[in-house]
């Protein structure tokens, strides 16, 4: 689940520093722009909470695990579709925006930037 979403960030030119950063970036770069369904963010938060409870609070259960597995499969399907081109035009739009931001910064710093 988290690795699938890491691949989304990587495809947009980003690398996360923590699970919380990953969730925030997915929400801002993909969900808030309408590229992916909002359920991804709530599923990621729920999975993070369940993992932390199991790792640190020693609370876990079969129902929670089964729910997380189902949500992970759904997220994997959505991300796979996105990365294999089902949403290619949206991906290009995100990449174009990122290019514009970075090239604007570099130009302001005196660097020449190539065209996309």
C-alpha positions as CSV (number, residue, x, y, z in Angstrom):
1,X,0.0,0.0,0.0
2,X,2.6,2.5,1.1
3,X,5.1,1.3,-1.5
4,X,2.5,1.7,-4.3
5,X,1.9,5.3,-3.2
6,X,5.7,5.9,-3.0
7,X,5.8,5.0,-6.7
8,X,3.3,7.7,-7.4
9,X,5.4,10.3,-5.6
10,X,8.5,9.1,-7.4
11,X,6.6,9.3,-10.8
12,X,5.9,13.0,-9.9
13,X,9.6,13.6,-9.0
14,X,9.2,13.4,-5.2
15,X,10.6,11.2,-2.4
16,X,8.9,11.0,1.0
17,X,10.6,11.3,4.3
18,X,8.0,9.6,6.4
19,X,4.6,7.8,6.2
20,X,2.8,11.0,7.2
21,X,4.7,13.0,4.5
22,X,3.7,10.4,2.0
23,X,0.0,10.7,2.9
24,X,0.1,14.5,2.8
25,X,1.9,14.5,-0.6
26,X,-0.6,12.0,-2.1
27,X,-3.4,14.1,-0.9
28,X,-2.0,17.4,-2.2
29,X,-0.5,16.2,-5.5
30,X,-3.1,13.6,-6.6
31,X,-6.4,13.7,-4.5
32,X,-6.9,17.5,-4.2
33,X,-6.3,17.8,-8.0
34,X,-9.0,15.2,-8.7
35,X,-6.5,12.7,-10.1
36,X,-7.2,9.9,-7.5
37,X,-10.2,9.2,-5.3
38,X,-10.2,10.7,-1.7
39,X,-10.7,7.2,-0.2
40,X,-6.9,6.6,-0.8
41,X,-6.0,9.1,1.9
42,X,-8.4,7.7,4.5
43,X,-7.3,4.1,3.7
44,X,-3.6,5.1,4.1
45,X,-4.4,6.8,7.4
46,X,-6.4,3.8,8.7
47,X,-3.6,1.4,7.7
48,X,-0.9,3.6,9.3
49,X,-3.0,3.7,12.5
50,X,-3.5,-0.1,12.5
51,X,0.2,-0.7,11.9
52,X,1.2,1.7,14.7
53,X,-1.3,0.0,17.1
54,X,0.1,-3.4,16.3
55,X,3.7,-2.3,16.5
56,X,3.6,-0.1,19.5
57,X,0.3,-0.7,21.3
58,X,0.2,-4.5,20.9
59,X,-3.4,-4.3,19.7
60,X,-4.3,-6.1,16.5
61,X,-7.0,-8.3,15.2
62,X,-8.0,-10.4,12.2
63,X,-10.8,-8.0,11.1
64,X,-8.4,-5.0,11.1
65,X,-5.8,-7.0,9.2
66,X,-8.4,-8.2,6.6
67,X,-9.7,-4.7,6.1
68,X,-6.2,-3.4,5.6
69,X,-5.5,-6.1,3.0
70,X,-8.7,-5.3,1.1
71,X,-7.8,-1.6,1.1
72,X,-4.2,-2.3,0.0
73,X,-5.5,-4.3,-2.9
74,X,-7.8,-1.5,-4.0
75,X,-5.0,1.1,-3.7
76,X,-2.6,-1.2,-5.6
77,X,-5.2,-1.5,-8.5
78,X,-5.7,2.3,-8.6
79,X,-2.0,3.1,-8.5
80,X,-1.2,0.4,-11.1
81,X,-3.9,1.8,-13.4
82,X,-2.5,5.3,-12.9
83,X,1.1,4.4,-13.5
84,X,0.4,2.2,-16.5
85,X,-1.3,4.9,-18.4
86,X,-5.0,4.7,-17.5
87,X,-4.6,8.3,-16.3
88,X,-1.7,9.3,-18.5
89,X,-3.0,12.8,-19.4
90,X,-3.4,13.6,-15.7
91,X,0.1,12.4,-15.0
92,X,1.5,14.7,-17.8
93,X,-0.4,17.6,-16.3
94,X,1.2,17.0,-12.9
95,X,4.6,16.6,-14.4
96,X,4.1,19.8,-16.4
97,X,3.2,21.7,-13.2
98,X,6.2,20.4,-11.4
99,X,8.4,21.3,-14.3
100,X,7.0,24.8,-14.3
101,X,7.6,25.3,-10.6
102,X,11.1,24.0,-10.7
103,X,12.1,25.8,-13.9
104,X,10.6,29.0,-12.5
105,X,12.8,28.7,-9.4
106,X,15.9,27.8,-11.4
107,X,15.4,30.7,-13.8
108,X,15.0,33.0,-10.8
109,X,18.3,31.8,-9.5
110,X,20.0,32.5,-12.8
111,X,20.1,29.0,-14.3
112,X,19.0,28.2,-17.8
113,X,16.3,25.5,-18.0
114,X,15.6,23.2,-20.9
115,X,12.2,23.0,-22.4
116,X,10.1,19.9,-21.3
